[in-house]
Amino acid sequence: MAYNREDSYDKEVTAKIASHIKEILTLLGEDASREGLLKTPERVAKSLQFLTKGYGEDGTEIIKSALFDEQYQQMVLVKDIELFSTCEHHMLPFIGKAHVAYIPNGKITGLSKIARVVETYARRLQVQERLTIEIRDAIQEALHPLGVAVVIEAMHTCMMVRGVEKSNAVTTTSAFSGAFLKSLRTRSEFLKLIGK
């Protein structure tokens, strides 16, 4: 039996992006008709749609899809959430992890929804600073918790493979609301739990 992978992509969008990728290959001095590059424009078109699929998703709605009444009012932390995003300045990947915590105020959400929110905003053309804030704000808006904390640590290939070529640089961003912003003790507990 032959292997047959099927993915779902908008055929019209794929064709339009692929035509531009073919032109880019030619402008770079490549022969877009050579065997190794024949399917590259289509593959890149599909890849770009996958890497930016977050535009079709809403982080707040993801959280709201799994709300539960619960009187727990201590920190809920999901840490080391892998993230893969694309830098909007050079359209190169940045890769890292997110640590997300909130303090419930009568409502909790499914733990996987926190990871899905990270994925939703990461799968867009991004800067790490905005990504951090978008995750915080989606959780704040959906749950109305006593506070939200988000820390992202990532390595940016735009710094690693071009420009300054610093392969070990890690960028850390944070965004806090509510109790994490007002209480040094709460923020310190969060940072201790994520190992910072």
N, C-alpha and C positions, 0 to 999 in steps of 0.2 A: 504494500500500500504506500503510495507516494505521500510525502509531507505536503500539506496545503494549509498555510496560515491565512486567516481572514481577519482583516481589521476593517473598521468602519470609518471612512473619511468622506468628507464632502468632495465629490468628484470634480465639480466645477472649480472649487477653491484649490484643490490639489493641482489641477491642470494649469491654472493661472500662476500659482507660485512656481511650479516646475518650469514653466516657460521663462520666468525671470532667472531662476537658478541656472538654467542652460546658458542664458546670455551672460551671466556672471562668470561661469566657467570659461566661456570664450574670451571675455574681457581679461581674465587672468592669464590668458595665453595657452589654455588647454584646448584639446580637440574633444568637444563634447560628444562627438560621434564615435570615439574609440570604445572598444568593448567594456573596459572597466568603468566607464562613465555613462554608459547608455541609460542605465536606470537610476543614476545618482540624482538627477533633478526631481524625479518622483519620490525617491526615498527621503531626500531633504525636505520636500514639501510636506510629506506625512510626518516626518520628525518634528518639524516646526509646529504643526498643528497639535501634536501630542504635548510638546513642551509648553504650549500656551493654552492648553485646554481649560485652565482655570478661569478664563474670561467667560465661559459659559456656566459658571457655578457661583453660588452666593454663600459665603461663609456663615452669615447670620442664619440663613435658612437651614443650613446643615445642622447647626446647633439646635435650632428650634424643632427639628425633626425627631429629636430624642430628648425631650424634657421630662423630668420626673420630680414630683414633690418630695422634698427631703429636708429635714431640719438640721442636717449636719452643717456646722459653721467653722470647720477647720480647713486648713489648706488641702486642696486637691492638686497634685503635681503629676504631670506627664513629662518625663524628661528624656533626653536623647532621641528625639523624633528626627529621623533622617530627613533631610530636605535637599532637593535638587532644583535649582532655579537658573534663570538665564538673565545675565546682566543686560540691562537695556542700553548701555552705552556702547558695548562692543559685540553684543549677542553671543557671548561666550558663557559657559556654565559657571555657576558658583555652587559649591557643595558644602554641606555642613549639618548641623543639628540644632534643633530648637528645644528649649525648655519652657513649658507653659504651665502656669499655676493660676488657680482662682480660689476665692473663698466664697462658698455658696451663701445665698441669701433666700433660702426657701426652695430653690430649684437647683438640680444638678443635671448634667447631660451624660450621655454615653461616652466612655473614655475614648473610643475610636473616633468620635466626632471631633475631638480636639486635634487628633492627627490629621483628619480630613480637612480641617480648617487650614492647618499649616500647608497641606498639599495644594489646596485651592488657590491660595495667594502666591505660593511658590511657583505654580505653573502659569506664570504670566511673565512678561518682560518686567524686570524688577530692579530696584536698588534695595540693598539689605535694610537700610534705615526705614523705608516705607513698608517693606514686608513685615517688619517687627511691629509697627504701629497698626497695620491692617489686621493682623492676627489679634492683637489686644482689643481693638475696637469692635471686631465681630463678636468676640466672646462677651465683652461688656454690654453690647447692645442686645444680644440674645438672652443672656442670663440675668442681667442686672445684679451681678454679684457684689459682695462687699469690696472686692478688688481683684485685679488681674495683673499678673507678672509674665513678661515674655523676655527671654534672653536667647539670642541667636549667635552661634559661633560658626563662621564659614571661611572657606578658602576660595579665593576668586581666581579663576584661570586667566582672566584678563590681566592680572598682576603676575601670574606665574609663567605664562608662555609668550608674553609680549611685553612691551613697555619696560618696566623696571626689572622684570624677570626675578621676582623674589618668591621662591617656591615654598617657603615655610611660613609666610605671613598669614596670620589668622585675624579676621576682623570680628569683633564682638560688639553687638548692639543690644540695647535693652529698652523696654517700655513698661511703665507701671501705671496703675490707676488705683484709686481708693486706698484701702488699708496698706497696700504695698508702697504707695507714694507717701502716705502720712506717717506710717509707723516704721521707724528704723528697726525695731525689733522684728517685725513681720518680714520686712525686706531682708534682714540679715539671716533669718531662718530659711527663707527661700534660697538665698545665695549659698548658704551652708549645705543645704540639701542637694544642690546641683554641683557642689564641689568647687565653688568660687570663693 
